[in-house]
Amino acid sequence: MAKVLGALRTHWKKSTFGACLLGWGGHWLYGKHCDNLLRRAACQEAQAFGNQLIPATTPLKKATVFLNPAACKGKAGNLFEKNAAPILHLSGLDVTVVKTDYEGQAKKLLELMENTDLIIIAGGDGTVQEVITGLLRRADEAAFSKIPIGFIPLGKTCSLSHTLYPESTSQVQHITNATLAILKGETVPLDVLQIKGEKERPVFAVSGLRWGSYRDAEVKISKYWYLGPLKTKAAHFFSTFKEWPQRRQAALMYLGPTERPPEEPEEKCRPPFYVRLYRRIRSYCFCSKGVPREVAPEDWEKLKVSAIELSIATRNRQLDLTRTQDFMDICIEAECVSKGQFVYRGSQKMHDPLMCPEGSQCIQASRCILQLPKGTEGSFGIDNEEYEAMPVEVKLLPRKLRFFCDPRMREQLLQAAVQ
């Protein structure tokens, strides 16, 4: 024993390095063990759903998974196979996994997709944006938009996670909780933005649109990877060398919020023949085809915009199930910002990209038209995906899609509404 202690004391540098390496290895192995326990518990819970008896004439529910293997720097495929796929297969669902090979493929596949009972998105914000765009571009989107959607967060940015699932201590727990939430069946309605250019087909978003200097600086953060934790501040700092103050000028027209109609209860089964006949006769007798209905003129508000950044966002992040009005938030950030404030706010926006800081002009609207001056360069960020900046019309589609959520989050939303 004395010889061992003497050797450790003589070679204290190697001993210190070995102790640190041994401690790190033990911590890593303990983390792997905890992850395996989480996976096992989630699979046991999923197996309880798969063991439920169903009538022999009832077909299995079909679930179509759109997986983006390139998400999370190419790790999404492995994360899905380890943490989500076993849960889905044990649940008794008829699972079909569609892997996308290139950007934009999910939009094309959604337009050709046949009937399914569930749509599951496995990826990040970009994958969500592609799937809902392909879904709502379909000719029969009125029927397909009623299909519930599950979201398994596997990407670098997953904005919907904060709305649908509680905070988790590890990535494995977050993925397994999201997958189990699909099996539990609780859903919440989410708003969608329809963004349409002059010539392009419409694009749809569940988070929002950003146009401005903060968004342009965030795109360049990866170039400063060698600065480690300072790369975010560096990207915003160096972007101030181009021109200052940085302005985005446009003309904005918008309509105010609209009243939310009462939500109609879903009919689980087809009504009897005499009920359907009565409804058809009533609609035929009371509709006045000959007399044109007077349409009230739309009260458009006009505004000249000169800002460092403009964002148009849904209320999905601050979801309120009892809201009486439907609207989106338009945030026009003042251009009189010092360089120090710009760098500081840029770091804040990495955690909440659609935040509206003090001193900004906030507008609630149900529809807006953004006119850009000729020769405007730059790009929009639509759900963290890059699109060429152009004049667009943004329309709110309230409660358009239903997403699976953790029952605990739904309960919190209902309790907050009561209070």
PLY file of the C-alpha trace (Angstrom):
ply
format ascii 1.0
element vertex 419
property float x
property float y
property float z
element edge 418
property int vertex1
property int vertex2
end_header
0.00 0.00 0.00
2.85 2.34 0.84
4.43 1.65 -2.56
1.16 2.48 -4.35
0.76 5.75 -2.46
4.39 6.58 -3.12
3.99 5.94 -6.84
0.84 8.10 -6.95
2.66 10.88 -5.16
5.69 10.64 -7.41
3.60 10.66 -10.61
0.96 13.09 -9.36
0.22 14.56 -12.83
-0.60 11.17 -14.31
-2.56 10.27 -11.19
-4.65 13.45 -11.44
-5.33 12.87 -15.12
-6.30 9.26 -14.47
-8.64 10.23 -11.63
-10.37 12.82 -13.83
-10.69 10.32 -16.68
-12.07 7.68 -14.33
-14.61 10.14 -12.89
-15.76 11.25 -16.34
-16.07 7.64 -17.50
-18.10 6.71 -14.44
-20.43 9.66 -14.96
-20.86 8.75 -18.65
-21.67 5.12 -17.83
-24.14 6.20 -15.15
-25.87 8.47 -17.68
-26.13 5.59 -20.16
-27.61 3.40 -17.43
-30.23 6.05 -16.59
-31.11 6.42 -20.28
-31.64 2.65 -20.57
-33.93 2.73 -17.52
-35.98 5.52 -19.13
-36.27 3.58 -22.39
-37.32 0.40 -20.56
-40.00 2.23 -18.54
-41.34 3.93 -21.69
-41.49 0.61 -23.57
-43.37 -1.03 -20.70
-45.89 1.81 -20.73
-46.25 1.51 -24.52
-46.73 -2.25 -24.27
-49.78 -1.62 -22.06
-51.37 0.21 -25.00
-50.42 -2.61 -27.38
-51.95 -5.28 -25.11
-55.40 -3.66 -25.18
-58.03 -5.83 -26.87
-59.80 -4.55 -29.98
-62.65 -6.11 -31.99
-61.58 -8.46 -34.75
-63.28 -6.27 -37.37
-61.48 -3.09 -36.27
-58.35 -2.41 -38.35
-55.14 -1.22 -36.73
-54.55 2.50 -36.67
-52.12 3.61 -39.36
-49.35 5.99 -38.34
-47.15 7.62 -40.98
-43.83 8.91 -39.64
-41.90 11.55 -41.58
-38.33 11.26 -40.37
-35.58 13.70 -41.27
-32.31 11.78 -40.68
-30.25 14.93 -41.34
-31.71 16.75 -38.32
-29.56 17.30 -35.22
-26.38 17.20 -37.35
-27.21 13.77 -38.75
-28.02 12.16 -35.39
-31.83 12.18 -35.77
-32.05 8.73 -37.38
-30.12 7.07 -34.57
-32.10 8.97 -31.90
-35.38 7.86 -33.46
-34.39 4.20 -33.75
-33.17 4.03 -30.15
-35.80 6.05 -28.33
-39.00 6.42 -30.37
-39.30 3.49 -32.79
-39.56 0.73 -30.10
-42.34 2.64 -28.34
-44.36 3.08 -31.55
-44.03 -0.58 -32.56
-44.98 -1.85 -29.09
-48.08 0.36 -29.01
-49.97 -1.69 -31.59
-49.90 0.94 -34.32
-49.33 0.07 -37.97
-46.24 2.25 -38.39
-44.83 3.37 -41.73
-41.57 5.34 -41.57
-40.81 7.68 -44.48
-37.23 9.00 -44.48
-36.59 12.21 -46.37
-33.45 12.40 -48.49
-33.36 16.09 -49.41
-34.86 19.43 -48.48
-38.43 19.89 -49.71
-39.12 16.18 -50.23
-41.62 16.05 -47.36
-43.82 18.62 -49.13
-44.00 16.46 -52.25
-44.64 13.26 -50.31
-47.48 14.83 -48.32
-49.25 15.84 -51.51
-49.21 12.19 -52.63
-49.91 10.55 -49.27
-52.87 8.20 -48.97
-55.21 7.96 -46.02
-53.67 7.61 -42.60
-54.95 7.90 -39.04
-51.94 9.68 -37.54
-49.16 11.85 -38.90
-45.94 11.89 -36.87
-43.16 14.39 -37.53
-39.70 13.31 -36.34
-37.25 16.16 -36.77
-36.97 19.87 -36.04
-38.72 23.10 -36.99
-37.79 22.72 -40.65
-39.37 19.27 -40.87
-42.56 20.55 -39.18
-42.76 23.44 -41.62
-42.33 21.16 -44.64
-44.92 18.62 -43.47
-47.67 21.12 -42.64
-47.00 23.00 -45.89
-47.38 19.81 -47.93
-50.47 18.85 -45.92
-52.28 22.18 -46.36
-51.40 22.44 -50.06
-53.46 19.34 -50.82
-56.71 19.72 -52.72
-58.47 17.78 -49.93
-56.76 19.67 -47.11
-60.09 20.28 -45.36
-60.30 16.57 -44.59
-56.58 15.91 -44.08
-56.14 18.87 -41.71
-58.37 17.02 -39.21
-55.82 14.22 -38.87
-54.02 14.60 -35.51
-50.30 15.29 -35.73
-47.58 14.08 -33.39
-44.22 15.78 -33.02
-41.07 13.96 -31.88
-38.39 16.64 -31.28
-35.14 15.48 -32.88
-33.82 18.69 -34.46
-31.53 21.45 -33.33
-34.45 23.87 -32.95
-37.82 22.54 -31.78
-40.04 25.53 -30.97
-43.20 23.46 -30.47
-41.61 21.44 -27.66
-42.18 24.27 -25.18
-45.91 24.23 -25.93
-46.56 20.50 -26.18
-44.25 18.91 -23.61
-42.87 19.73 -20.14
-39.20 20.39 -19.55
-37.04 17.26 -19.29
-33.71 16.54 -17.68
-32.30 14.65 -20.67
-32.81 14.32 -24.40
-33.85 10.67 -24.05
-36.57 11.56 -21.56
-37.80 14.37 -23.81
-38.09 12.08 -26.84
-39.77 9.22 -24.94
-42.25 11.62 -23.29
-43.15 13.08 -26.69
-43.67 9.61 -28.19
-45.83 8.45 -25.27
-47.92 11.63 -25.57
-48.96 10.45 -29.05
-50.27 7.18 -27.59
-52.20 8.93 -24.79
-54.27 10.80 -27.36
-54.57 14.28 -25.79
-54.52 17.05 -28.42
-54.52 20.84 -28.53
-55.52 23.07 -31.48
-52.73 25.22 -32.90
-52.90 28.26 -35.16
-51.19 28.29 -38.55
-49.92 31.19 -40.64
-50.53 31.11 -44.39
-47.74 33.09 -46.09
-48.27 33.76 -49.77
-46.06 35.66 -52.20
-47.08 37.22 -55.48
-46.19 34.18 -57.60
-45.12 31.42 -55.23
-47.42 28.79 -53.74
-48.33 29.48 -50.11
-46.06 28.40 -47.29
-47.44 27.54 -43.86
-45.87 28.08 -40.43
-46.79 27.27 -36.84
-44.30 29.66 -35.19
-43.87 32.72 -37.36
-41.95 34.88 -39.82
-38.85 36.97 -39.03
-37.20 39.64 -41.16
-34.38 41.78 -39.89
-30.86 42.19 -38.55
-31.10 39.78 -35.61
-32.21 36.98 -37.86
-29.45 37.72 -40.42
-26.81 37.67 -37.66
-28.06 34.33 -36.30
-27.54 32.71 -39.69
-23.81 33.51 -39.48
-23.23 32.18 -35.96
-21.90 28.83 -37.23
-19.05 30.66 -39.03
-17.59 31.61 -35.65
-17.60 28.08 -34.22
-13.95 28.44 -33.18
-14.96 31.05 -30.55
-16.97 28.52 -28.57
-19.52 30.12 -26.21
-18.66 33.59 -27.57
-19.74 32.79 -31.13
-23.26 34.24 -30.69
-22.00 37.58 -29.41
-19.28 37.63 -32.07
-21.76 37.12 -34.92
-23.93 40.03 -33.71
-20.91 42.23 -32.96
-19.30 41.82 -36.38
-22.64 42.37 -38.13
-22.66 45.95 -36.75
-19.58 46.79 -38.85
-21.56 46.82 -42.13
-23.87 49.76 -41.57
-25.45 51.40 -38.57
-28.23 51.85 -37.75
-29.57 48.88 -39.69
-33.08 49.47 -41.03
-35.76 47.38 -42.69
-38.33 49.56 -44.45
-41.71 48.41 -45.70
-45.40 49.28 -45.93
-47.76 47.28 -43.73
-51.51 46.85 -44.07
-53.42 44.82 -41.51
-56.84 43.84 -40.19
-57.64 43.62 -36.49
-58.46 40.49 -34.47
-61.55 38.43 -35.25
-64.04 36.97 -32.82
-63.54 33.28 -32.16
-66.65 31.23 -33.00
-67.69 28.49 -30.56
-65.98 25.20 -31.26
-68.38 22.66 -32.72
-68.39 19.25 -31.05
-66.98 16.50 -33.22
-69.46 13.88 -34.38
-67.98 10.49 -33.60
-70.45 8.63 -35.82
-72.50 9.49 -38.86
-75.95 10.87 -37.93
-79.09 8.95 -38.95
-80.61 9.42 -42.39
-83.58 11.50 -41.21
-81.24 13.91 -39.39
-79.13 14.40 -42.51
-82.26 14.86 -44.62
-83.63 17.49 -42.24
-80.36 19.42 -42.27
-80.24 19.42 -46.06
-83.86 20.61 -46.40
-83.30 23.34 -43.79
-80.17 24.61 -45.51
-81.95 24.61 -48.88
-85.04 26.47 -47.62
-83.29 29.14 -45.59
-80.46 29.96 -47.94
-81.18 33.00 -50.12
-79.46 32.29 -53.40
-81.18 35.08 -55.32
-80.39 37.88 -52.90
-76.70 38.72 -52.76
-75.40 39.11 -49.25
-73.90 42.48 -48.42
-70.32 42.20 -47.36
-69.03 44.81 -44.96
-65.94 46.61 -46.25
-62.74 45.49 -44.60
-61.21 48.12 -42.37
-57.54 47.97 -43.33
-55.03 49.89 -41.25
-51.93 51.25 -43.00
-48.53 51.78 -41.48
-45.05 52.74 -42.64
-42.45 50.45 -41.12
-38.83 51.34 -40.37
-37.40 48.84 -37.91
-34.33 46.83 -37.07
-36.49 43.69 -37.19
-40.10 42.76 -37.89
-41.71 39.53 -36.78
-45.17 38.02 -37.31
-45.90 35.21 -34.86
-48.71 32.93 -33.82
-49.89 32.66 -30.22
-48.94 28.99 -30.03
-46.11 29.65 -27.59
-48.52 31.44 -25.20
-51.39 29.05 -25.87
-54.76 30.02 -24.37
-57.56 27.52 -24.92
-60.28 29.93 -23.71
-59.30 32.95 -25.82
-62.31 34.78 -27.29
-60.39 36.41 -30.16
-58.10 35.05 -32.85
-55.05 37.07 -33.82
-51.34 36.94 -34.59
-48.70 39.20 -33.04
-46.83 41.68 -35.23
-43.74 43.09 -33.50
-41.96 46.10 -35.01
-38.69 46.66 -33.15
-37.39 50.22 -32.92
-34.37 51.00 -35.08
-32.77 53.27 -32.46
-30.75 50.55 -30.75
-27.15 50.92 -29.65
-24.56 48.37 -30.72
-24.27 47.09 -27.16
-28.04 46.57 -26.93
-27.99 44.83 -30.29
-25.39 42.31 -29.12
-27.19 41.75 -25.80
-30.63 41.29 -27.35
-29.18 39.02 -30.01
-28.10 36.61 -27.29
-31.58 36.79 -25.73
-33.25 36.03 -29.05
-31.34 32.79 -29.33
-33.55 31.46 -26.50
-36.76 33.19 -27.64
-36.47 34.25 -31.32
-39.95 35.83 -31.44
-39.64 37.89 -28.27
-40.87 41.49 -28.49
-38.54 43.71 -26.38
-39.55 46.90 -24.60
-39.95 49.92 -26.84
-41.28 47.86 -29.75
-44.62 48.44 -31.44
-46.93 45.43 -30.96
-49.95 44.92 -33.20
-52.63 42.25 -33.03
-53.95 41.29 -36.46
-55.79 38.50 -38.23
-54.37 39.29 -41.65
-51.66 41.53 -43.01
-49.94 42.52 -46.26
-46.24 43.38 -46.23
-45.05 45.46 -49.17
-41.29 45.74 -49.66
-39.49 48.42 -51.68
-38.14 47.38 -55.06
-34.65 45.96 -54.93
-34.98 44.75 -51.35
-32.42 42.07 -50.59
-32.15 39.59 -47.76
-34.23 36.68 -46.56
-37.18 35.82 -44.38
-36.94 33.25 -41.63
-40.14 31.19 -41.66
-40.07 28.65 -38.83
-36.26 28.89 -38.94
-36.21 28.08 -42.66
-34.76 30.60 -45.12
-36.91 32.12 -47.89
-36.22 35.00 -50.26
-37.61 38.32 -49.03
-40.55 39.46 -51.16
-43.96 41.12 -50.74
-46.21 38.67 -48.91
-49.71 38.34 -47.55
-49.93 36.63 -44.15
-53.25 35.18 -43.06
-54.06 33.56 -39.75
-55.75 30.15 -39.87
-57.01 29.81 -36.29
-57.05 26.36 -34.68
-56.26 24.81 -38.04
-54.30 21.73 -36.88
-54.46 19.51 -33.82
-51.18 18.35 -32.27
-50.72 15.65 -29.65
-49.52 17.04 -26.34
-48.57 15.73 -22.92
-51.70 15.48 -20.71
-49.87 17.43 -18.00
-49.37 20.39 -20.34
-53.04 20.40 -21.33
-54.05 20.33 -17.69
-51.75 23.28 -16.95
-53.28 25.24 -19.83
-56.81 24.60 -18.55
-55.88 25.53 -14.98
-54.21 28.75 -16.15
-57.37 29.63 -18.11
-59.58 29.11 -15.04
-57.35 31.27 -12.86
0 1
1 2
2 3
3 4
4 5
5 6
6 7
7 8
8 9
9 10
10 11
11 12
12 13
13 14
14 15
15 16
16 17
17 18
18 19
19 20
20 21
21 22
22 23
23 24
24 25
25 26
26 27
27 28
28 29
29 30
30 31
31 32
32 33
33 34
34 35
35 36
36 37
37 38
38 39
39 40
40 41
41 42
42 43
43 44
44 45
45 46
46 47
47 48
48 49
49 50
50 51
51 52
52 53
53 54
54 55
55 56
56 57
57 58
58 59
59 60
60 61
61 62
62 63
63 64
64 65
65 66
66 67
67 68
68 69
69 70
70 71
71 72
72 73
73 74
74 75
75 76
76 77
77 78
78 79
79 80
80 81
81 82
82 83
83 84
84 85
85 86
86 87
87 88
88 89
89 90
90 91
91 92
92 93
93 94
94 95
95 96
96 97
97 98
98 99
99 100
100 101
101 102
102 103
103 104
104 105
105 106
106 107
107 108
108 109
109 110
110 111
111 112
112 113
113 114
114 115
115 116
116 117
117 118
118 119
119 120
120 121
121 122
122 123
123 124
124 125
125 126
126 127
127 128
128 129
129 130
130 131
131 132
132 133
133 134
134 135
135 136
136 137
137 138
138 139
139 140
140 141
141 142
142 143
143 144
144 145
145 146
146 147
147 148
148 149
149 150
150 151
151 152
152 153
153 154
154 155
155 156
156 157
157 158
158 159
159 160
160 161
161 162
162 163
163 164
164 165
165 166
166 167
167 168
168 169
169 170
170 171
171 172
172 173
173 174
174 175
175 176
176 177
177 178
178 179
179 180
180 181
181 182
182 183
183 184
184 185
185 186
186 187
187 188
188 189
189 190
190 191
191 192
192 193
193 194
194 195
195 196
196 197
197 198
198 199
199 200
200 201
201 202
202 203
203 204
204 205
205 206
206 207
207 208
208 209
209 210
210 211
211 212
212 213
213 214
214 215
215 216
216 217
217 218
218 219
219 220
220 221
221 222
222 223
223 224
224 225
225 226
226 227
227 228
228 229
229 230
230 231
231 232
232 233
233 234
234 235
235 236
236 237
237 238
238 239
239 240
240 241
241 242
242 243
243 244
244 245
245 246
246 247
247 248
248 249
249 250
250 251
251 252
252 253
253 254
254 255
255 256
256 257
257 258
258 259
259 260
260 261
261 262
262 263
263 264
264 265
265 266
266 267
267 268
268 269
269 270
270 271
271 272
272 273
273 274
274 275
275 276
276 277
277 278
278 279
279 280
280 281
281 282
282 283
283 284
284 285
285 286
286 287
287 288
288 289
289 290
290 291
291 292
292 293
293 294
294 295
295 296
296 297
297 298
298 299
299 300
300 301
301 302
302 303
303 304
304 305
305 306
306 307
307 308
308 309
309 310
310 311
311 312
312 313
313 314
314 315
315 316
316 317
317 318
318 319
319 320
320 321
321 322
322 323
323 324
324 325
325 326
326 327
327 328
328 329
329 330
330 331
331 332
332 333
333 334
334 335
335 336
336 337
337 338
338 339
339 340
340 341
341 342
342 343
343 344
344 345
345 346
346 347
347 348
348 349
349 350
350 351
351 352
352 353
353 354
354 355
355 356
356 357
357 358
358 359
359 360
360 361
361 362
362 363
363 364
364 365
365 366
366 367
367 368
368 369
369 370
370 371
371 372
372 373
373 374
374 375
375 376
376 377
377 378
378 379
379 380
380 381
381 382
382 383
383 384
384 385
385 386
386 387
387 388
388 389
389 390
390 391
391 392
392 393
393 394
394 395
395 396
396 397
397 398
398 399
399 400
400 401
401 402
402 403
403 404
404 405
405 406
406 407
407 408
408 409
409 410
410 411
411 412
412 413
413 414
414 415
415 416
416 417
417 418
